[in-house]
Amino acid sequence: MQRVAHDMALLLIALAPLTGCVWLGRFYEGTDPKTPIGLDPIGGFVLFYWVDADGTACHGAPGTSGQPGPAAIDAVKPAALQSALDLAPVTAAQVADYQSIPYSVAKYLESQATGYHVFQFDNLFWRGRGDGKAFRDSFVHYYSVPQVIDIDNLPVTISPALIWGECQQAQFIALPSAGIAESGQHPTKCLSKVFPSFATTSTELLQSKCITRLQEGRSYRVYE
């Protein structure tokens, strides 16, 4: 019994750097208090990317397995997903539960990615405050403020906040990783990382690199 407990503890320690939690309870933190809010965010994609010398959003390891587009990782609880697909009513208590979402970067790290990345959250599952029903918006996606994250040392919890203005929303194309050569290097793009290099970055610089302004920033590579 002690051996099993010991092995489980070692497994949890090994997995800890590869896992995190997105908490959406602060999504409207920067919103003007006078702004009417009709939706509660309940899930979407965790996006990780860096920027090459040509201003292309990239993921993977620069010069080794770098590919255009951000790495997209599912971040929605199964119950929230089902509620959205069924257009089901969701209580306030369920919203609070749905807004704490675990995710894992283990599959993405197989691309040899490491170090600092830009993080943004793309919310596409919502609960309407008027009728209380959950739904998925497949057309326009709403992004969080860019943050710098070290994927080798993930924060236990990331709290995205909705970005306003030019970087706020866009449409996207999801490309499954199985359909591209993730083990190889793109011949002309993502050969070297220009940004980010440091954890401390000004808000102005981060927003100048927001995903909606980058080449191939809306062509996601989904890691399941």
N, CA, C and O of each residue as an XYZ file, in Angstrom:
896
protein
N       0.820     -1.195      0.000
C       0.000      0.000      0.000
C       0.866      1.261      0.000
O       0.600      2.222     -0.721
N       1.915      1.226      0.835
C       2.815      2.376      0.882
C       3.510      2.567     -0.457
O       3.739      3.699     -0.885
N       3.848      1.458     -1.123
C       4.529      1.546     -2.424
C       3.605      2.184     -3.466
O       4.040      2.999     -4.280
N       2.324      1.800     -3.426
C       1.362      2.380     -4.366
C       1.237      3.879     -4.127
O       1.236      4.669     -5.071
N       1.130      4.267     -2.851
C       1.019      5.695     -2.530
C       2.261      6.451     -2.968
O       2.167      7.575     -3.462
N       3.440      5.828     -2.786
C       4.697      6.460     -3.199
C       4.729      6.656     -4.713
O       5.101      7.723     -5.202
N       4.332      5.605     -5.457
C       4.326      5.694     -6.918
C       3.348      6.744     -7.405
O       3.643      7.472     -8.352
N       2.182      6.834     -6.768
C       1.199      7.842     -7.146
C       1.746      9.248     -6.897
O       1.539     10.152     -7.708
N       2.439      9.427     -5.781
C       3.025     10.734     -5.479
C       4.049     11.127     -6.520
O       4.097     12.283     -6.942
N       4.879     10.166     -6.943
C       5.881     10.455     -7.974
C       5.207     10.808     -9.296
O       5.673     11.689    -10.019
N       4.104     10.116     -9.614
C       3.387     10.395    -10.853
C       2.814     11.802    -10.830
O       2.891     12.525    -11.823
N       2.237     12.193     -9.696
C       1.667     13.536     -9.588
C       2.737     14.605     -9.712
O       2.511     15.646    -10.330
N       3.911     14.351     -9.123
C       5.021     15.303     -9.232
C       5.470     15.432    -10.683
O       5.763     16.531    -11.154
N       5.521     14.293    -11.395
C       5.949     14.308    -12.801
C       4.946     15.039    -13.677
O       5.328     15.723    -14.627
N       3.648     14.894    -13.358
C       2.623     15.506    -14.195
C       2.422     16.980    -13.884
O       1.972     17.737    -14.744
N       2.751     17.398    -12.663
C       2.452     18.762    -12.223
C       2.951     19.834    -13.179
O       2.191     20.755    -13.480
N       4.209     19.768    -13.685
C       4.673     20.823    -14.591
C       3.937     20.837    -15.928
O       4.018     21.819    -16.666
N       3.209     19.743    -16.255
C       2.561     19.632    -17.551
C       1.094     20.030    -17.506
O       0.431     20.075    -18.543
N       0.583     20.316    -16.319
C      -0.835     20.600    -16.176
C      -1.059     21.962    -15.562
O      -0.183     22.513    -14.895
N      -2.227     22.491    -15.792
C      -2.594     23.770    -15.213
C      -4.097     23.888    -15.141
O      -4.826     22.960    -15.491
N      -4.553     25.038    -14.683
C      -5.984     25.296    -14.581
C      -6.254     26.709    -15.085
O      -5.556     27.650    -14.707
N      -7.255     26.854    -15.928
C      -7.725     28.163    -16.357
C      -8.942     28.518    -15.505
O      -9.897     27.746    -15.420
N      -8.898     29.690    -14.878
C     -10.046     30.163    -14.100
C     -10.619     31.390    -14.788
O      -9.934     32.400    -14.950
N     -11.880     31.298    -15.191
C     -12.516     32.357    -15.966
C     -13.301     33.337    -15.102
O     -14.045     34.169    -15.623
N     -13.140     33.244    -13.800
C     -13.882     34.121    -12.904
C     -13.496     35.582    -12.995
O     -14.231     36.440    -12.506
N     -12.340     35.895    -13.618
C     -11.889     37.290    -13.762
C     -11.954     37.753    -15.218
O     -11.289     38.722    -15.588
N     -12.739     37.078    -16.037
C     -12.744     37.354    -17.471
C     -13.133     38.794    -17.793
O     -12.628     39.366    -18.760
N     -14.015     39.385    -17.003
C     -14.471     40.758    -17.267
C     -13.818     41.772    -16.327
O     -14.356     42.857    -16.104
N     -12.668     41.417    -15.783
C     -12.036     42.256    -14.769
C     -11.750     43.675    -15.249
O     -11.913     44.623    -14.481
N     -11.325     43.842    -16.502
C     -10.970     45.165    -17.003
C     -12.105     45.900    -17.664
O     -11.883     46.928    -18.304
N     -13.311     45.403    -17.528
C     -14.464     45.997    -18.194
C     -14.967     47.228    -17.452
O     -15.005     47.251    -16.222
N     -15.348     48.242    -18.205
C     -15.978     49.412    -17.608
C     -17.227     48.958    -16.853
O     -18.058     48.248    -17.419
N     -17.375     49.355    -15.586
C     -18.535     48.921    -14.800
C     -19.883     49.270    -15.439
O     -20.901     48.650    -15.131
N     -19.880     50.262    -16.329
C     -21.135     50.668    -16.978
C     -21.473     49.793    -18.183
O     -22.569     49.893    -18.735
N     -20.539     48.940    -18.590
C     -20.760     48.095    -19.763
C     -21.717     46.960    -19.425
O     -21.459     46.189    -18.501
N     -22.827     46.848    -20.168
C     -23.742     45.725    -19.908
C     -23.107     44.406    -20.353
O     -22.573     44.314    -21.459
N     -23.164     43.405    -19.506
C     -22.582     42.099    -19.809
C     -23.700     41.066    -19.830
O     -24.418     40.884    -18.847
N     -23.834     40.396    -20.963
C     -24.928     39.435    -21.114
C     -24.500     37.994    -21.173
O     -25.350     37.106    -21.244
N     -23.175     37.722    -21.144
C     -22.697     36.353    -21.321
C     -21.684     35.976    -20.249
O     -20.904     36.814    -19.795
N     -21.702     34.726    -19.854
C     -20.686     34.166    -18.971
C     -19.810     33.207    -19.774
O     -20.340     32.296    -20.409
N     -18.472     33.384    -19.766
C     -17.589     32.461    -20.481
C     -17.482     31.131    -19.728
O     -17.352     31.122    -18.504
N     -17.538     30.006    -20.456
C     -17.454     28.703    -19.785
C     -16.509     27.725    -20.488
O     -16.512     26.540    -20.156
N     -15.702     28.185    -21.446
C     -14.727     27.257    -22.032
C     -14.291     27.638    -23.428
O     -14.942     28.433    -24.105
N     -13.175     27.056    -23.852
C     -12.651     27.331    -25.191
C     -11.318     26.670    -25.418
O     -11.141     25.485    -25.134
N     -10.364     27.453    -25.940
C      -9.020     26.967    -26.240
C      -7.980     27.737    -25.431
O      -8.063     28.958    -25.305
N      -7.008     27.021    -24.889
C      -5.775     27.620    -24.398
C      -4.839     27.724    -25.593
O      -4.579     26.722    -26.259
N      -4.331     28.912    -25.872
C      -3.448     29.141    -27.016
C      -2.045     29.489    -26.532
O      -1.872     30.360    -25.679
N      -1.047     28.805    -27.081
C       0.355     29.117    -26.799
C       1.064     29.366    -28.130
O       0.904     28.598    -29.078
N       1.842     30.437    -28.191
C       2.571     30.729    -29.424
C       3.745     31.654    -29.120
O       3.814     32.283    -28.064
N       4.664     31.713    -30.081
C       5.734     32.694    -30.049
C       5.807     33.328    -31.429
O       5.105     32.897    -32.344
N       6.641     34.340    -31.591
C       6.649     35.119    -32.831
C       8.021     35.046    -33.474
O       9.038     35.252    -32.811
N       8.049     34.749    -34.778
C       9.333     34.684    -35.481
C       9.712     36.047    -36.058
O       8.997     37.030    -35.861
N      10.835     36.101    -36.768
C      11.379     37.372    -37.265
C      10.463     38.057    -38.277
O      10.560     39.268    -38.479
N       9.576     37.291    -38.915
C       8.676     37.852    -39.916
C       7.300     38.178    -39.360
O       6.390     38.523    -40.114
N       7.140     38.070    -38.039
C       5.854     38.379    -37.434
C       4.822     37.281    -37.580
O       3.620     37.546    -37.599
N       5.290     36.053    -37.682
C       4.395     34.905    -37.796
C       4.174     34.275    -36.430
O       5.125     34.066    -35.677
N       2.928     33.975    -36.110
C       2.640     33.211    -34.896
C       3.124     31.787    -35.106
O       2.811     31.167    -36.122
N       3.892     31.262    -34.146
C       4.509     29.944    -34.294
C       4.347     29.121    -33.023
O       4.097     29.652    -31.940
N       4.496     27.811    -33.187
C       4.561     26.930    -32.028
C       5.625     25.871    -32.301
O       6.174     25.806    -33.401
N       5.918     25.041    -31.296
C       6.976     24.046    -31.434
C       8.318     24.623    -31.041
O       8.385     25.625    -30.329
N       9.398     23.989    -31.507
C      10.761     24.428    -31.186
C      11.349     25.145    -32.388
O      11.445     24.545    -33.458
N      11.751     26.419    -32.254
C      12.283     27.159    -33.405
C      13.490     26.468    -34.008
O      14.422     26.083    -33.302
N      13.459     26.316    -35.337
C      14.563     25.698    -36.051
C      14.601     24.187    -35.982
O      15.434     23.554    -36.631
N      13.694     23.595    -35.191
C      13.682     22.129    -35.046
C      12.325     21.540    -35.428
O      12.239     20.627    -36.249
N      11.279     22.074    -34.823
C       9.928     21.584    -35.132
C       8.944     22.738    -35.252
O       7.733     22.550    -35.130
N       9.472     23.932    -35.492
C       8.611     25.109    -35.555
C       7.626     25.053    -36.708
O       7.991     24.744    -37.842
N       6.367     25.358    -36.398
C       5.305     25.380    -37.391
C       4.464     26.638    -37.203
O       4.319     27.117    -36.078
N       3.902     27.185    -38.296
C       3.059     28.379    -38.170
C       1.776     28.088    -37.412
O       1.256     26.972    -37.433
N       1.280     29.116    -36.745
C       0.031     29.021    -36.007
C       0.265     28.678    -34.547
O       1.279     28.069    -34.207
N      -0.664     29.063    -33.681
C      -0.525     28.746    -32.266
C      -0.906     27.307    -31.972
O      -1.682     26.701    -32.712
N      -0.360     26.760    -30.893
C      -0.823     25.480    -30.370
C      -2.114     25.738    -29.609
O      -2.158     26.600    -28.732
N      -3.148     25.006    -29.935
C      -4.450     25.163    -29.289
C      -4.767     23.911    -28.489
O      -4.726     22.799    -29.017
N      -5.080     24.093    -27.226
C      -5.364     22.984    -26.324
C      -6.779     23.154    -25.788
O      -7.128     24.223    -25.287
N      -7.588     22.115    -25.890
C      -8.960     22.184    -25.396
C      -8.987     22.568    -23.920
O      -8.220     22.034    -23.119
N      -9.867     23.487    -23.572
C     -10.047     23.880    -22.182
C     -11.535     24.129    -21.946
O     -11.986     25.271    -21.860
N     -12.272     23.047    -21.846
C     -13.697     23.111    -21.532
C     -14.049     21.813    -20.821
O     -13.638     20.736    -21.254
N     -14.794     21.904    -19.756
C     -15.194     20.702    -19.042
C     -16.226     19.936    -19.864
O     -17.053     20.550    -20.538
N     -16.190     18.592    -19.818
C     -17.158     17.798    -20.590
C     -18.608     18.195    -20.322
O     -19.419     18.238    -21.246
N     -18.935     18.481    -19.079
C     -20.311     18.862    -18.754
C     -20.683     20.191    -19.393
O     -21.811     20.369    -19.851
N     -19.724     21.135    -19.425
C     -19.985     22.429    -20.058
C     -20.157     22.264    -21.563
O     -21.027     22.886    -22.171
N     -19.318     21.419    -22.155
C     -19.433     21.144    -23.591
C     -20.800     20.567    -23.915
O     -21.453     20.998    -24.865
N     -21.233     19.590    -23.125
C     -22.528     18.964    -23.381
C     -23.672     19.944    -23.185
O     -24.642     19.936    -23.942
N     -23.556     20.792    -22.165
C     -24.587     21.808    -21.949
C     -24.704     22.737    -23.151
O     -25.807     23.101    -23.557
N     -23.552     23.123    -23.723
C     -23.553     24.021    -24.876
C     -24.137     23.341    -26.111
O     -24.892     23.955    -26.865
N     -23.786     22.074    -26.316
C     -24.300     21.346    -27.477
C     -25.810     21.134    -27.382
O     -26.511     21.103    -28.393
N     -26.297     20.987    -26.147
C     -27.731     20.752    -25.926
C     -28.521     22.038    -25.762
O     -29.746     22.007    -25.644
N     -27.814     23.188    -25.754
C     -28.459     24.469    -25.464
C     -29.220     24.383    -24.142
O     -30.338     24.882    -24.017
N     -28.593     23.743    -23.166
C     -29.246     23.452    -21.892
C     -29.134     24.629    -20.925
O     -28.177     25.401    -20.992
N     -30.103     24.766    -20.034
C     -29.991     25.800    -18.996
C     -28.864     25.467    -18.030
O     -28.640     24.305    -17.692
N     -28.161     26.503    -17.593
C     -27.025     26.345    -16.689
C     -27.230     27.278    -15.503
O     -27.455     28.476    -15.679
N     -27.152     26.732    -14.309
C     -27.345     27.540    -13.107
C     -26.092     28.349    -12.794
O     -25.025     28.092    -13.351
N     -26.225     29.317    -11.908
C     -25.074     30.118    -11.486
C     -24.018     29.240    -10.817
O     -22.821     29.465    -10.993
N     -24.453     28.248    -10.057
C     -23.504     27.332     -9.412
C     -22.745     26.522    -10.449
O     -21.548     26.280    -10.292
N     -23.424     26.101    -11.502
C     -22.756     25.361    -12.578
C     -21.752     26.242    -13.305
O     -20.672     25.779    -13.672
N     -22.098     27.507    -13.517
C     -21.167     28.434    -14.163
C     -19.865     28.499    -13.368
O     -18.777     28.411    -13.939
N     -19.979     28.651    -12.064
C     -18.791     28.737    -11.213
C     -17.936     27.473    -11.350
O     -16.707     27.552    -11.360
N     -18.576     26.325    -11.455
C     -17.844     25.067    -11.623
C     -17.221     24.984    -13.015
O     -16.063     24.587    -13.151
N     -17.966     25.351    -14.038
C     -17.477     25.276    -15.420
C     -16.300     26.216    -15.663
O     -15.479     25.971    -16.547
N     -16.217     27.293    -14.877
C     -15.182     28.305    -15.120
C     -13.826     27.945    -14.526
O     -12.877     28.714    -14.677
N     -13.707     26.823    -13.867
C     -12.420     26.330    -13.370
C     -12.060     25.096    -14.181
O     -12.592     24.011    -13.946
N     -11.138     25.271    -15.153
C     -10.955     24.280    -16.217
C      -9.522     23.741    -16.229
O      -8.586     24.500    -16.479
N      -9.336     22.452    -15.964
C      -7.987     21.878    -16.062
C      -7.584     21.667    -17.521
O      -8.440     21.455    -18.381
N      -6.281     21.726    -17.796
C      -5.768     21.437    -19.134
C      -4.360     20.867    -18.997
O      -3.744     20.954    -17.934
N      -3.861     20.285    -20.078
C      -2.523     19.685    -20.056
C      -1.749     20.083    -21.306
O      -2.304     20.129    -22.404
N      -0.447     20.372    -21.125
C       0.424     20.680    -22.260
C       1.274     19.479    -22.668
O       2.167     19.609    -23.506
N       1.005     18.314    -22.085
C       1.846     17.128    -22.326
C       1.953     16.806    -23.814
O       3.045     16.544    -24.318
N       0.827     16.827    -24.513
C       0.849     16.495    -25.944
C       1.625     17.541    -26.734
O       2.378     17.203    -27.647
N       1.442     18.800    -26.386
C       2.161     19.862    -27.088
C       3.666     19.756    -26.879
O       4.434     19.995    -27.812
N       4.096     19.407    -25.690
C       5.530     19.332    -25.400
C       6.223     18.225    -26.191
O       7.452     18.190    -26.264
N       5.438     17.320    -26.783
C       6.046     16.302    -27.649
C       6.670     16.925    -28.894
O       7.490     16.294    -29.561
N       6.283     18.168    -29.211
C       6.868     18.872    -30.357
C       8.225     19.492    -30.012
O       8.813     20.194    -30.834
N       8.721     19.233    -28.801
C       9.983     19.768    -28.283
C       9.898     21.241    -27.920
O      10.920     21.897    -27.724
N       8.687     21.757    -27.831
C       8.499     23.142    -27.407
C       9.005     23.326    -25.982
O       8.938     22.408    -25.164
N       9.509     24.516    -25.697
C      10.025     24.800    -24.367
C      10.055     26.309    -24.148
O       9.987     27.082    -25.104
N      10.154     26.720    -22.903
C      10.402     28.120    -22.587
C       9.199     29.039    -22.685
O       8.048     28.608    -22.604
N       9.504     30.339    -22.864
C       8.469     31.362    -22.830
C       7.615     31.348    -24.096
O       8.119     31.272    -25.217
N       6.308     31.425    -23.873
C       5.315     31.540    -24.934
C       4.357     32.668    -24.567
O       4.237     33.044    -23.401
N       3.681     33.198    -25.577
C       2.539     34.068    -25.317
C       1.332     33.170    -25.085
O       1.117     32.204    -25.817
N       0.555     33.488    -24.076
C      -0.691     32.781    -23.791
C      -1.868     33.700    -24.068
O      -1.866     34.862    -23.663
N      -2.872     33.176    -24.758
C      -4.169     33.839    -24.841
C      -5.251     32.782    -24.728
O      -5.073     31.645    -25.165
N      -6.369     33.166    -24.142
C      -7.511     32.257    -24.064
C      -8.526     32.672    -25.106
O      -8.851     33.853    -25.237
N      -9.027     31.695    -25.847
C     -10.060     31.920    -26.854
C     -11.338     31.282    -26.319
O     -11.464     30.058    -26.287
N     -12.282     32.117    -25.900
C     -13.530     31.571    -25.365
C     -14.560     31.397    -26.473
O     -14.820     32.328    -27.235
N     -15.147     30.204    -26.564
C     -16.174     29.960    -27.563
C     -17.414     29.291    -26.998
O     -18.388     29.093    -27.724
N     -17.400     28.939    -25.719
C     -18.589     28.399    -25.069
C     -19.084     29.416    -24.051
O     -18.309     29.946    -23.255
N     -20.375     29.680    -24.087
C     -20.952     30.757    -23.288
C     -22.240     30.311    -22.622
O     -22.851     29.313    -23.005
N     -22.636     31.078    -21.615
C     -23.958     30.930    -20.999
C     -24.620     32.296    -21.015
O     -24.090     33.253    -20.451
N     -25.766     32.392    -21.654
C     -26.484     33.658    -21.721
C     -27.115     33.991    -20.375
O     -27.804     33.159    -19.783
N     -26.881     35.192    -19.899
C     -27.435     35.569    -18.601
C     -28.941     35.808    -18.667
O     -29.643     35.680    -17.664
N     -29.433     36.156    -19.862
C     -30.859     36.414    -20.001
C     -31.714     35.177    -19.840
O     -32.653     35.165    -19.044
N     -31.393     34.127    -20.597
C     -32.195     32.901    -20.538
C     -31.500     31.764    -19.787
O     -32.102     30.716    -19.550
N     -30.220     31.971    -19.410
C     -29.509     30.953    -18.647
C     -29.042     29.754    -19.451
O     -28.581     28.770    -18.874
N     -29.151     29.817    -20.781
C     -28.797     28.662    -21.609
C     -27.358     28.747    -22.115
O     -26.852     29.826    -22.424
N     -26.718     27.592    -22.191
C     -25.358     27.502    -22.721
C     -25.410     27.325    -24.229
O     -26.375     26.783    -24.770
N     -24.354     27.791    -24.909
C     -24.271     27.626    -26.356
C     -22.821     27.774    -26.801
O     -21.964     28.230    -26.044
N     -22.569     27.382    -28.033
C     -21.247     27.550    -28.635
C     -21.335     28.569    -29.756
O     -22.222     28.492    -30.606
N     -20.414     29.525    -29.757
C     -20.302     30.484    -30.857
C     -19.155     30.019    -31.735
O     -17.988     30.153    -31.366
N     -19.485     29.473    -32.895
C     -18.460     28.903    -33.771
C     -17.898     29.913    -34.757
O     -16.994     29.577    -35.522
N     -18.400     31.124    -34.764
C     -18.015     32.086    -35.794
C     -17.049     33.150    -35.278
O     -15.965     33.323    -35.835
N     -17.429     33.852    -34.235
C     -16.570     34.908    -33.708
C     -16.056     34.478    -32.344
O     -16.831     34.127    -31.454
N     -14.745     34.510    -32.194
C     -14.121     34.088    -30.951
C     -13.563     35.309    -30.222
O     -13.065     36.250    -30.840
N     -13.658     35.271    -28.907
C     -13.230     36.400    -28.079
C     -11.977     36.021    -27.306
O     -11.929     34.983    -26.646
N     -10.952     36.885    -27.398
C      -9.631     36.571    -26.863
C      -9.330     37.325    -25.577
O      -9.863     38.404    -25.318
N      -8.458     36.719    -24.784
C      -8.018     37.353    -23.540
C      -6.777     38.199    -23.789
O      -6.143     38.111    -24.841
N      -6.447     39.015    -22.804
C      -5.236     39.827    -22.835
C      -4.016     38.905    -22.950
O      -3.937     37.924    -22.210
N      -3.066     39.181    -23.848
C      -1.868     38.333    -23.952
C      -1.056     38.349    -22.658
O      -0.905     39.388    -22.014
N      -0.542     37.188    -22.295
C       0.353     37.053    -21.144
C       1.562     36.237    -21.583
O       1.481     35.477    -22.549
N       2.676     36.386    -20.885
C       3.844     35.539    -21.134
C       3.851     34.413    -20.104
O       3.762     34.653    -18.900
N       3.960     33.182    -20.599
C       3.924     31.988    -19.750
C       5.133     31.118    -20.081
O       5.455     30.922    -21.253
N       5.795     30.601    -19.066
C       6.865     29.616    -19.256
C       6.223     28.241    -19.216
O       5.800     27.788    -18.152
N       6.144     27.572    -20.351
C       5.438     26.288    -20.373
C       6.215     25.180    -19.673
O       5.662     24.111    -19.415
N       7.487     25.418    -19.362
C       8.236     24.447    -18.564
C       7.895     24.573    -17.078
O       8.146     23.656    -16.297
N       7.332     25.695    -16.702
C       6.958     25.955    -15.305
C       5.600     26.647    -15.295
O       5.496     27.833    -14.981
N       4.571     25.897    -15.638
C       3.240     26.466    -15.747
C       2.746     26.989    -14.401
O       2.962     26.353    -13.370
N       2.087     28.138    -14.406
C       1.403     28.563    -13.177
C       0.333     27.540    -12.812
O      -0.246     26.901    -13.690
N       0.076     27.389    -11.540
C      -0.989     26.475    -11.122
C      -2.312     26.919    -11.725
O      -3.096     26.092    -12.192
N      -2.559     28.222    -11.714
C      -3.796     28.772    -12.265
C      -3.480     29.977    -13.135
O      -2.687     30.837    -12.751
N      -4.100     30.040    -14.308
C      -4.018     31.208    -15.182
C      -5.397     31.850    -15.207
O      -6.404     31.169    -15.402
N      -5.439     33.156    -15.010
C      -6.718     33.875    -14.976
C      -6.781     34.846    -16.146
O      -6.328     35.983    -16.017
N      -7.328     34.433    -17.280
C      -7.407     35.341    -18.435
C      -8.470     36.422    -18.234
O      -9.481     36.211    -17.564
N      -8.212     37.574    -18.829
C      -9.171     38.677    -18.815
C      -9.435     39.098    -20.254
O      -8.508     39.169    -21.061
N     -10.675     39.374    -20.574
C     -11.071     39.740    -21.933
C     -10.312     40.965    -22.407
O     -10.232     41.967    -21.697
N      -9.757     40.884    -23.604
C      -9.075     42.033    -24.198
C     -10.109     42.872    -24.958
O     -11.072     42.335    -25.505
N      -9.901     44.179    -24.985
C     -10.828     45.067    -25.674
C     -10.113     45.736    -26.845
O      -8.892     45.888    -26.840
N     -10.891     46.131    -27.842
C     -10.315     46.855    -28.968
C      -9.929     45.949    -30.117
O     -10.571     44.931    -30.375
N      -8.873     46.338    -30.798
C      -8.492     45.698    -32.064
C      -8.171     44.222    -31.931
O      -8.392     43.456    -32.869
N      -7.654     43.810    -30.786
C      -7.238     42.416    -30.595
C      -8.341     41.535    -30.030
O      -8.100     40.370    -29.715
N      -9.537     42.069    -29.897
C     -10.557     41.385    -29.112
C     -11.113     40.130    -29.780
O     -11.229     39.090    -29.131
N     -11.457     40.209    -31.062
C     -12.185     39.097    -31.643
C     -11.743     38.825    -33.072
O     -11.194     39.685    -33.760
N     -12.008     37.578    -33.494
C     -11.661     37.161    -34.851
C     -12.289     35.808    -35.126
O     -12.754     35.125    -34.214
N     -12.295     35.432    -36.397
C     -12.650     34.078    -36.756
C     -11.371     33.248    -36.813
O     -10.275     33.807    -36.791
N     -11.493     31.927    -36.886
C     -10.296     31.102    -36.876
C     -10.504     29.834    -37.691
O     -11.629     29.467    -38.032
N      -9.391     29.177    -37.994
C      -9.406     27.883    -38.676
C      -8.646     26.904    -37.797
O      -7.489     27.148    -37.453
N      -9.280     25.806    -37.433
C      -8.620     24.794    -36.606
C      -8.055     23.695    -37.489
O      -8.776     23.104    -38.293
N      -6.766     23.423    -37.338
C      -6.097     22.381    -38.107
C      -5.598     21.304    -37.150
O      -4.786     21.598    -36.272
N      -6.063     20.063    -37.297
C      -5.595     19.004    -36.385
C      -4.111     18.731    -36.558
O      -3.607     18.717    -37.681
N      -3.412     18.514    -35.453
C      -1.971     18.276    -35.510
C      -1.637     17.029    -36.316
O      -0.561     16.935    -36.908
N      -2.560     16.075    -36.338
C      -2.303     14.842    -37.071
C      -2.129     15.102    -38.568
O      -1.566     14.278    -39.289
N      -2.623     16.267    -39.026
C      -2.560     16.560    -40.451
C      -1.320     17.309    -40.891
O      -1.183     17.621    -42.074
N      -0.405     17.609    -39.967
C       0.802     18.346    -40.349
C       2.035     17.661    -39.783
O       1.945     16.853    -38.859
N       3.184     17.995    -40.348
C       4.437     17.339    -39.948
C       5.005     18.025    -38.718
O       5.945     18.811    -38.828
N       4.439     17.735    -37.532
C       4.885     18.397    -36.311
C       6.314     18.023    -35.941
O       6.988     18.780    -35.243
N       6.789     16.863    -36.400
C       8.131     16.443    -36.023
C       9.205     17.165    -36.830
O      10.380     17.161    -36.464
N       8.785     17.787    -37.937
C       9.739     18.485    -38.781
C       9.691     19.980    -38.575
O       8.984     20.482    -37.702
N      10.461     20.693    -39.398
C      10.550     22.145    -39.324
C       9.982     22.745    -40.593
O      10.286     22.279    -41.691
N       9.161     23.774    -40.455
C       8.659     24.471    -41.640
C       9.859     25.026    -42.404
O      10.760     25.595    -41.789
N       9.894     24.875    -43.730
C      11.100     25.249    -44.488
C      11.445     26.731    -44.478
O      12.614     27.090    -44.623
N      10.445     27.606    -44.307
C      10.742     29.043    -44.400
C      10.252     29.851    -43.209
O      10.644     31.009    -43.060
N       9.411     29.282    -42.360
C       8.839     30.021    -41.245
C       9.208     29.364    -39.919
O       9.527     28.177    -39.859
N       9.155     30.168    -38.861
C       9.353     29.674    -37.493
C      10.735     29.067    -37.284
O      10.902     28.103    -36.537
N      11.728     29.657    -37.964
C      13.104     29.176    -37.836
C      13.781     29.727    -36.582
O      14.677     29.092    -36.027
N      13.353     30.908    -36.139
C      13.956     31.491    -34.944
C      12.901     32.270    -34.180
O      12.003     32.866    -34.774
N      13.014     32.261    -32.862
C      12.069     32.978    -32.011
C      12.589     34.398    -31.761
O      13.743     34.589    -31.377
N      11.727     35.382    -31.982
C      12.051     36.772    -31.684
C      11.352     37.213    -30.399
O      11.881     38.013    -29.628
N      10.155     36.674    -30.187
C       9.338     37.109    -29.051
C       8.463     35.958    -28.575
O       7.925     35.226    -29.406
N       8.298     35.769    -27.252
C       8.892     36.525    -26.142
C      10.214     35.906    -25.686
O      10.440     34.706    -25.835
N      11.060     36.735    -25.139
C      12.348     36.280    -24.613
C      12.409     36.352    -23.092
O      13.212     35.664    -22.461
N      11.552     37.192    -22.508
C      11.584     37.388    -21.062
C      10.180     37.320    -20.503
O       9.203     37.562    -21.211
N      10.088     36.989    -19.234
C       8.782     36.909    -18.583
C       8.172     38.290    -18.398
O       6.958     38.454    -18.525
N       9.012     39.294    -18.095
C       8.521     40.655    -17.860
C       8.425     41.396    -19.186
O       9.432     41.654    -19.847
N       7.203     41.732    -19.560
C       6.968     42.365    -20.856
C       5.902     43.444    -20.695
O       4.928     43.257    -19.966
N       6.090     44.571    -21.374
C       5.130     45.662    -21.248
C       3.798     45.284    -21.893
O       3.741     44.494    -22.835
N       2.741     45.868    -21.360
C       1.404     45.626    -21.899
C       1.327     46.071    -23.351
O       0.703     45.404    -24.176
N       1.959     47.200    -23.667
C       1.913     47.726    -25.034
C       2.568     46.759    -26.017
O       2.046     46.529    -27.108
N       3.717     46.190    -25.627
C       4.409     45.255    -26.511
C       3.601     43.986    -26.689
O       3.504     43.463    -27.800
N       3.025     43.487    -25.615
C       2.214     42.279    -25.710
C       1.032     42.487    -26.645
O       0.745     41.632    -27.483
N       0.353     43.601    -26.511
C      -0.813     43.829    -27.352
C      -0.427     44.088    -28.802
O      -1.228     43.856    -29.708
N       0.797     44.567    -29.029
C       1.244     44.742    -30.411
C       1.483     43.400    -31.084
O       1.518     43.307    -32.311
N       1.648     42.353    -30.266
C       1.882     41.010    -30.795
C       0.643     40.126    -30.686
O       0.728     38.923    -30.931
N      -0.509     40.697    -30.322
C      -1.697     39.876    -30.102
C      -2.017     39.040    -31.333
O      -1.695     39.420    -32.459
N      -2.639     37.924    -31.108
C      -2.772     36.905    -32.141
C      -3.512     37.388    -33.387
O      -3.225     36.922    -34.490
N      -4.459     38.314    -33.230
C      -5.216     38.776    -34.387
C      -4.375     39.648    -35.316
O      -4.784     39.914    -36.446
N      -3.202     40.096    -34.853
C      -2.342     40.943    -35.685
C      -1.212     40.154    -36.350
O      -0.459     40.712    -37.148
N      -1.090     38.887    -36.035
C       0.043     38.095    -36.515
C      -0.318     37.255    -37.731
O      -1.451     36.795    -37.875
N       0.670     37.064    -38.605
C       0.468     36.170    -39.740
C       0.168     34.768    -39.220
O       0.844     34.276    -38.317
N      -0.835     34.135    -39.788
C      -1.266     32.773    -39.438
C      -1.659     32.645    -37.973
O      -1.678     31.549    -37.413
N      -1.974     33.792    -37.357
C      -2.360     33.756    -35.955
C      -3.689     33.098    -35.701
O      -3.978     32.699    -34.574
N      -4.507     32.977    -36.733
C      -5.827     32.384    -36.536
C      -5.941     30.994    -37.136
O      -7.041     30.457    -37.263
N      -4.801     30.404    -37.509
C      -4.777     29.021    -37.994
C      -4.253     28.133    -36.872
O      -3.045     27.934    -36.740
N      -5.166     27.605    -36.068
C      -4.772     26.855    -34.887
C      -4.309     25.435    -35.227
O      -4.806     24.814    -36.167
N      -3.362     24.943    -34.455
C      -3.001     23.526    -34.501
C      -3.479     22.915    -33.192
O      -2.935     23.210    -32.127
N      -4.500     22.061    -33.273
C      -5.160     21.564    -32.083
C      -4.439     20.334    -31.539
O      -4.211     19.363    -32.260
N      -4.086     20.391    -30.261
C      -3.441     19.281    -29.571
C      -4.435     18.669    -28.599
O      -4.870     19.319    -27.648
N      -4.789     17.422    -28.841
C      -5.822     16.770    -28.018
C      -5.178     15.775    -27.066
O      -5.876     15.124    -26.289
